């Protein structure tokens, strides 16, 4: 297998967890689009019941156009912040002809929704990835990050199987910051006794990232309103 | 100090802690729930007061109590919850109590939506609650500015013995941005000889009230209040101007829509259309003098107010320009956010159709 292929192993189910602001939704969307391009029939389930804005369900039209099935609350309640999930989440978890991607809400409270599904999720031998961003308060030391990872595991009743390094400052992300975050992710991974499953970074920085494998260059979709339809950022 | 990525609501909570907020009282409502959530943990760490009250009304009256006892007190909510606090805000004004109130606006009227809006401008800037009161209203357009203004808010409240509102919208509360925690110069302790802290060395207890049954007294109080407001207008008005010099059109917008308007202006520069941005930072006092100056510069043909409302701040723009220039309005309502391309199109239309 190509050392830089992403995702490395062909899991049937990917569970994306992590603190608020770690970049779970961008990682989930980019992963789902990549799986679609690989012909693996991804189903992206938006399990975020803790955030009222910036949820993957907002990108349903784009995702479905690219061949990603989106499982999200019924349109009648999609704009609410009700702690309710559609039954179709089970399809992402169980349907053997689909590759499931679960985009989970932030922190331990966001991860709590997984507990009810955990037994069935485990049976799929899933990839459970903890997305790590060192610029977020509460994730700045190895001990803090490990604590947050273990807490999410406890609330989700699932074991994390890999770390996605995604240290970023949105549009102020530099190559230096990404590489510093990558080294940090390796330290956290070593202590957690799991591999770094992937290194994510803004696509524009790809040239400086030859040393990172496997890698997931990100196209950012969850833009703020003044970044829409303009092809430029401020 | 390197930058950190913070969510708006959490950052506002942390900024309040760093500004010396002694007591937080709140009640949950989306899209500001991360403020009480954050404060419930941080205030405990600092051995300060956090209370989740039984209602918004209870929370604002707890703020009154803590402020009367000389504490730095705050509450936060979103539009429907702020409506409930109006009576309490009027009492704070009537008792000349310092307090900080955060409003992360959402689309109304009524329960409306949890999506962002700016349609509480009237409520915040006219007369909060009943009576002839005003409060300082600060409108950040990003998270760094929200953090910096949050720290100023407590100082302004103490300095002028007035409630100060941080008026932002759900987008600013929910989005994340890189910020830097600046080292603030140490603030001298604020003397509050009026606070109800027992007899202390005074030989008498202080009595904090907004009740003045004698109309002669009450009018004298009102006159003093208006005199204070004149001083606040003179000393505390804040705004920002971007590319207003040489502009054909002045965009007037605050908070989130100022970012959107700026995107539109920058896009239009590439087409040779010159639009500048005038951004009020204090909504009350409204920066009228500065806006009049910016909008009557040679070459300016019109002003365009952009808001997430049916047209509220635009009334202050019209009052300011008073016919000196045509004033146009573009707004989205109910939780919808204007797109930069829509604003750019509106500017092209105004300038091309000669309506200016």
Interface residues (C-beta under 8 A of the other chain):
Chain A: X20 X21 X51 X52 X53 X54 X79 X80 X81 X133 X135 X136 X137 X140 X168 X169 X170 X172 X224 X225 X226 X227 X228 X229 X230 X232 X234
Chain B: X2 X3 X4 X5 X6 X7 X10 X14 X30 X31 X113 X114 X115 X170 X171 X174 X175 X176 X177 X178 X256 X259 X260 X262 X263 X266 X267 X337 X338 X339 X340 X341
